[in-house]
Amino acid sequence: MTLATTLTAESPVAVPRPRLSWVTETEAPGWTQARAELELDGDRRVTLEGRESVLVAWPFADLLPHSRHTLRVRVTGSDGVPGPWSAPLDVTTTFLADGEWAARFVELAVARRDAQPFRVRREFPVAEDLVRATLFGTALGVYQARLNGAAVDDHLLKPGWTPYRERLVHESTDVTALVRPGAANALAADVAGGWFTERWFLPEPRYGAQPSVALQLRLEYADGRVEHVVTDGDWRATDDGPVVRSSLYDGETYDARAETPGWDLPGFDDSRWQRVRFAAGAPVPVARTAPPVRVSETVAPVERLTSPGGAQLVDLGQNLVGRVRLRVTGPRGTVVTLRHAEVLEHGELGVRPLRAAEATDTYVLAGDADGEVWAPDTTFHGFRYVEVSGLPADAWEVEAEVVHSELRRTGWFTSSHALLDQLHENVVRSMRGNFLSVPTDCPQRDERLGWTGDIQVFSPTAAFLFDTRSFLASWLEDLTIEQDASGAVPFVVPNVLVEASRPAAAWGDAATVVPTVLHERYGDAGVLATQYDSMRAWTEHVLGLAGETLLWDEGFQFGDWLDPAAPPDDPFRAMTDPGLVATAYLVRSCDLTARAAAVLGRDDEARRFAETADRARAAFGTAYVTRDGDLTSASQTAYALALRFDLVRDAALRERLGGGWRLSWRRTGTGSARGSWARRSSPTP
């Protein structure tokens, strides 16, 4: 018999007690694990009895900050035969010790305009006996750090979007290979506004008018001494860099004439740069646990088009999220404009669906006779078509780069039907485009918000297609932060909308649904433990709104949002009673909170929520099931909720609710679709 075991740890190792998982492959039929041995650094071993192998609690002493370790695992089957040791797993902790963060957030002392991009730099010496260098960096905005002329990694739009005033993450990057021991070094960064300075439908930025950055370089030497280079009042900054304008909605303007070679190298004359000032209002950052944003794919155009109005258009052949990489040759000062959209309207670029988002990047040529290559680093767009203006068609080429949070693919689907397979691939592309730092509703127009209702519905599919555990667990931390003292969960997380603080069924229920999905799909009871107080608070809040009747039939609701039967100008006019939808989710959250309590050993609370769910289920039946055994709302949504959420438990009634129905559609005079949901004259076989 052959056994092969692969060990993994939660990555990055951002906590002192990371959980461990391993997978064993064998040809032996019916093989099960009887015990596992774990070895740390070759000299510490523990034996764990039983079959547990997924997200196993750390069995050793707490790991220390800045430590490196080697782990191995060996399993023994129920037949008593031990397998070989797994390949060693190298582990490096990425968190800082309490009180260790010393960097100040620095910004331009004088900015020309709101959301002004800028550059910042500092030189410092490094001794000969350096053994390791680690950069910890973050921003209120987005940044890319550079060390001695090179970018420290290939991440984009870091540190991503969180509720900046309460939670901010930092990257931890091994930059030893970029440091020059025994010489002068230069640490620098490009900084832009990103999510921090975006206006989000508001007259003023939700978070702040100007971006800032904080960097902390840890230098470790052979004799054990440690030095730090941190952002402080001695750093210098300039807004004369090539990034003139940056906005997630509107795009980036880059003037290549303003490039200053060597600005990120030692010896550069920055005497004309201004001294930085300290920014206020930032929390101490914590280590990143979610995956970074990266370029994952390059897409070549399938066709060049000329619009009826004479515009030069490029068709990428698919909707995607990311950026355009431009290759261009032309005179110095030539302005090339790239406009992005998902559709064409009457043969022209269809920008109407973008609403207020300009989705426009601008590149000003330096005039390099050998040609120039550029892609924006501080924005992203959702698009299929690109309009290129400023140069004739033979002077430029473009390709698209797909950008999203780096998630490992775990699920695939194929069928015998090409269109069904294409639909599935569209789902995969849509997910990648909307899993960019946070789970969003759309990637193109002036929205791109973390709508809780969207991820509540989609999280089971997402967890099938990709490994979303760390991505969604990180987002759930933000949901808890944005949840108010009453337990209400806003419509969007992070919350940038004042009116989004009202509770709504199916949206706020992300607090109970998403942790449950992570537990079901990954065996992660830890996420239930972390989120349980949030789950309970939301459920208690909804029960308070429902009152003694246990019917949540008053107050604001989205209901069956975007029902195709609703008029285009009034999406709230759905076929399904919003009270039915809300009460169904009340039962659902009671059930899920009861299950979480049971898993966590909170037996009294598990019993209480389960009993409340049963009483609410009975109230639902009284209010929304007719004497004839139908529902008061004759819609797909109503019947799907009743069955999927186990709102009706009588077998005969479930059979009636689940069979013999048909959905029919007709076109109205305006070209929109109207649907009806009615019982067939005879049951469907």
C-alpha positions, -999 to 999 in steps of 0.1 A, spaced: 0 0 0 12 35 -9 4 66 13 12 101 2 3 130 25 4 167 16 4 193 45 -8 229 43 -11 257 68 -34 287 68 -16 311 45 -3 337 51 6 327 87 -9 358 102 -16 344 137 5 327 164 -16 295 162 -23 287 125 -46 258 117 -32 228 97 -47 206 71 -34 176 52 -46 153 24 -37 116 22 -37 97 -11 -38 60 -12 -50 31 -34 -62 11 -4 -100 8 -5 -118 20 26 -87 35 42 -92 59 71 -68 78 93 -63 65 128 -38 90 140 -13 117 128 21 128 140 31 164 135 67 175 137 79 211 141 115 221 132 127 184 133 127 181 171 92 187 185 65 161 178 29 156 189 5 127 181 -32 134 174 -55 104 177 -85 101 153 -95 111 118 -92 149 121 -72 164 92 -90 196 82 -82 229 99 -67 211 129 -59 233 159 -22 242 163 -8 216 187 25 234 196 34 265 216 25 298 200 46 309 171 66 342 176 66 372 152 92 370 124 98 333 130 105 306 104 97 270 109 95 236 91 65 213 95 59 177 86 31 152 91 29 114 91 -4 95 92 -12 60 103 -42 42 90 -68 21 108 -48 -9 97 -20 2 119 4 9 90 22 43 92 29 62 60 60 82 51 66 117 64 52 145 41 74 169 23 85 196 46 63 227 47 81 260 53 62 285 75 71 321 80 50 342 104 38 375 89 24 393 120 40 419 142 44 418 180 20 439 201 33 475 201 59 468 174 42 489 147 61 522 146 56 536 112 36 569 108 11 575 81 25 602 58 9 623 31 16 653 10 20 685 31 5 705 2 -17 688 -24 -30 703 -56 -64 686 -55 -84 660 -37 -72 624 -41 -38 636 -53 -15 608 -62 21 612 -49 55 596 -45 75 593 -13 110 582 -7 138 578 19 175 567 18 192 547 45 224 526 50 225 489 55 254 471 72 273 442 56 260 414 79 223 416 69 206 382 71 169 392 64 148 422 55 110 423 57 88 451 46 55 458 63 34 483 44 -1 496 42 -20 527 30 -51 547 34 -55 544 -4 -35 521 -26 3 518 -29 32 500 -44 65 500 -25 98 500 -44 132 491 -30 163 501 -49 145 506 -81 123 474 -81 87 468 -71 87 446 -39 59 423 -53 34 420 -81 3 428 -61 -21 455 -72 -44 479 -54 -30 469 -20 -38 469 9 -74 466 -5 -106 478 9 -116 475 46 -135 498 70 -104 520 72 -111 537 105 -116 505 123 -96 478 105 -66 481 82 -43 453 69 -6 453 62 14 433 37 45 414 49 71 410 22 105 394 23 127 419 5 161 405 14 171 400 -22 164 437 -30 186 451 -2 222 462 -9 243 453 22 272 476 30 257 504 9 231 531 7 196 520 -1 164 537 -11 128 528 -1 100 545 -20 64 542 -29 37 553 -54 5 562 -36 -30 569 -49 -65 573 -34 -82 540 -44 -112 532 -23 -102 556 4 -108 588 -15 -136 576 -38 -169 596 -34 -194 567 -36 -224 589 -47 -215 613 -19 -207 650 -21 -175 644 -1 -152 614 2 -165 588 26 -132 582 43 -107 610 35 -97 636 9 -61 625 6 -43 592 5 -14 583 29 11 555 33 30 538 61 61 516 56 82 497 81 113 479 70 128 454 95 165 447 90 179 417 109 217 411 112 239 381 119 247 392 155 210 394 164 205 432 163 174 446 145 170 480 129 139 496 115 134 521 87 99 536 91 79 564 75 84 595 97 88 633 93 122 629 74 106 614 43 101 634 12 72 634 -12 62 649 -45 30 652 -66 50 658 -98 51 621 -107 36 607 -139 3 596 -122 -16 628 -125 -51 616 -117 -64 584 -102 -99 571 -95 -115 537 -94 -146 550 -111 -130 575 -135 -97 559 -143 -60 569 -143 -42 597 -161 -5 590 -167 19 615 -181 51 597 -192 69 630 -197 70 633 -159 89 601 -154 121 607 -135 145 577 -139 162 569 -106 137 584 -83 135 551 -64 173 546 -63 199 559 -38 216 591 -49 186 607 -64 183 644 -58 150 649 -39 159 683 -25 130 700 -44 105 675 -30 84 686 0 87 672 34 57 649 43 32 656 70 15 631 93 -19 618 84 -45 613 112 -71 587 119 -55 554 110 -57 522 132 -27 500 139 -28 476 109 -30 439 113 -15 412 91 -33 404 59 -52 371 58 -71 374 25 -53 367 -8 -37 395 -28 -50 411 -60 -30 401 -90 -31 398 -128 -42 363 -136 -46 362 -174 -39 381 -206 -66 384 -232 -59 393 -268 -84 413 -289 -106 393 -312 -114 422 -335 -108 458 -343 -139 478 -353 -147 513 -366 -179 527 -351 -205 546 -373 -191 578 -359 -155 568 -368 -142 558 -334 -115 531 -332 -128 502 -311 -113 469 -298 -134 439 -290 -119 416 -264 -145 389 -271 -156 387 -235 -165 408 -205 -137 409 -180 -124 430 -151 -89 445 -151 -70 469 -173 -56 475 -207 -19 472 -215 -11 497 -242 18 495 -267 22 527 -285 46 548 -307 41 585 -313 53 621 -308 61 634 -274 30 649 -258 5 629 -278 -26 621 -256 -40 586 -260 -74 580 -244 -88 546 -235 -125 544 -228 -140 512 -215 -175 497 -217 -192 463 -216 -215 468 -246 -220 487 -278 -251 508 -284 -259 515 -321 -223 505 -329 -208 531 -305 -192 525 -271 -221 519 -247 -212 542 -218 -248 548 -207 -249 518 -182 -218 532 -165 -238 561 -151 -214 586 -136 -183 565 -139 -160 578 -167 -140 545 -169 -114 564 -189 -76 560 -188 -53 586 -204 -17 582 -214 5 611 -225 35 599 -246 71 606 -236 80 603 -273 103 573 -271 113 563 -306 115 526 -295 79 526 -284 62 528 -250 43 502 -229 19 512 -201 -9 498 -180 -26 517 -151 -17 504 -116 -42 524 -95 -76 516 -111 -97 488 -127 -126 486 -151 -153 461 -162 -153 460 -200 -154 441 -232 -149 470 -256 -122 497 -256 -123 529 -276 -88 542 -285 -83 577 -296 -54 601 -302 -33 581 -327 -40 563 -360 -47 525 -358 -12 515 -369 5 533 -340 -10 513 -312 -18 478 -299 -37 468 -268 -43 436 -248 -64 432 -216 -51 419 -183 -76 402 -160 -73 414 -124 -89 399 -92 -81 385 -58 -60 354 -62 -82 324 -55 -74 288 -60 -99 271 -84 -115 241 -68 -147 233 -88 -154 227 -125 -185 218 -145 -189 204 -180 -219 191 -198 -230 179 -232 -244 213 -241 -221 240 -254 -244 269 -243 -247 255 -208 -210 252 -206 -206 288 -218 -231 299 -191 -210 282 -165 -178 299 -178 -196 333 -176 -204 326 -140 -167 319 -133 -157 351 -151 -183 371 -133 -171 357 -99 -135 365 -106 -144 401 -116 -165 406 -85 -140 391 -61 -116 420 -61 -106 427 -26 -143 425 -15 -172 406 -30 -190 432 -51 -222 434 -71 -207 448 -103 -173 459 -115 -180 486 -141 -204 514 -132 -203 539 -103 -211 513 -77 -188 483 -72 -200 479 -36 -200 449 -13 -237 443 -13 -245 418 14 -275 403 -4 -254 394 -34 -228 374 -15 -255 358 7 -270 343 -25 -238 335 -43 -216 322 -15 -224 285 -20 -215 287 -57 -184 307 -49 -172 282 -24 -177 254 -50 -158 272 -77 -129 286 -57 -113 283 -23 -130 314 -8 -124 306 29 -98 332 38 -113 358 14 -148 356 29 -136 351 64 -117 384 61 -148 401 47 -169 388 76 -146 406 100 -156 438 82 -192 428 84 -190 425 121 -173 459 124 -200 475 103 -228 458 122 -243 484 146 -250 480 183 -285 468 177 -273 439 155 -284 454 122 -262 446 92 -259 472 65 -267 466 28 -231 470 19 -198 460 36 -177 480 39 -205 505 44 -202 538 26 -239 546 22 -258 564 50 -291 548 40 -276 513 39 -277 510 77 -313 498 77 -319 461 82 -333 441 52 -340 404 48 -316 384 26 -291 413 28 -284 413 65 -288 375 66 -253 373 51 -243 374 88 -257 339 93 -255 324 58 -219 331 48 -203 317 80 -226 286 76 -214 281 40 -178 283 51 -184 258 78 -202 234 55 -178 237 26 -145 237 45 -153 220 78 -144 253 94 -159 255 129 -135 283 137 -154 307 115 -186 299 134 -168 306 167 -155 339 153 -188 350 138 -212 336 163 -218 368 183 -225 385 150 -249 358 139 -268 359 172 -270 397 172 -285 398 137 -310 371 145 -320 387 178 -324 420 160 -347 405 134 -368 387 160 -372 421 178 -385 436 146 -409 408 140 -423 409 176 -446 384 191 -462 374 158 -428 363 145 -438 377 111 -413 403 97 -439 421 76 -433 457 84 -405 482 75 -382 485 45 -375 454 24 -359 447 -10 -381 417 -12 -377 396 -44 -353 422 -58 -351 425 -96 -379 401 -102 -381 400 -140 -419 406 -137 -413 440 -120 -415 471 -141 -381 483 -151 -387 517 -134 -401 501 -102 -380 470 -92 -398 468 -58 -430 457 -75 -422 420 -74 -446 391 -76 -436 379 -41 -449 395 -9 -419 411 8 -432 400 41 -431 364 29 -395 368 19 -385 385 51 -403 359 74 -387 331 54 -353 345 61 -361 351 97 -368 313 100 -336 306 81 -314 327 103 -329 312 135 -322 277 121 -286 286 111 -278 303 144 -292 273 163 -270 250 142 -239 271 149 -247 272 186 -249 234 186 -216 230 168 -200 253 194 -215 235 223 -238 263 233 -267 239 239 -291 263 257 -289 288 229 -291 261 202 -323 249 218 -338 284 222 -331 294 186 -344 260 172 -376 264 192 -380 300 180 -375 288 144 -402 262 148 -426 288 161 -417 312 133 -422 284 108 -457 278 121 -464 315 119 -453 315 83 -477 286 75 -506 305 91 -499 337 73 -487 326 39 -501 291 31 -537 291 20 -564 266 29 -560 250 -5 -523 243 2 -510 270 -21 -489 301 -11 -503 336 -10 -477 347 -35 -479 325 -67 -442 329 -76 -411 309 -81 -394 327 -53 -422 320 -28 -423 283 -35 -385 279 -37 -381 296 -3 -409 275 13 -391 243 1 -355 252 4 -358 268 38 -379 239 51 -407 263 60 -434 236 54 -427 202 69 -459 183 62 -450 158 35 -483 160 16 -481 198 16 -445 198 5 -454 175 -24 -482 198 -34 -459 229 -32 -431 212 -51 -450 197 -81 -472 206 -109 -462 242 -115 -450 260 -147 -435 293 -155 -445 311 -186 -432 343 -202 -446 367 -227 -432 399 -243 -450 431 -236 -454 459 -260 -424 477 -246 -401 447 -253 -397 437 -216 -405 403 -203 -435 395 -180 -438 362 -162 -466 342 -146 -464 313 -122 -494 290 -123 -504 254 -114 -507 230 -144 -541 214 -151 -524 181 -144 -492 173 -124 -459 173 -141 -446 138 -144 
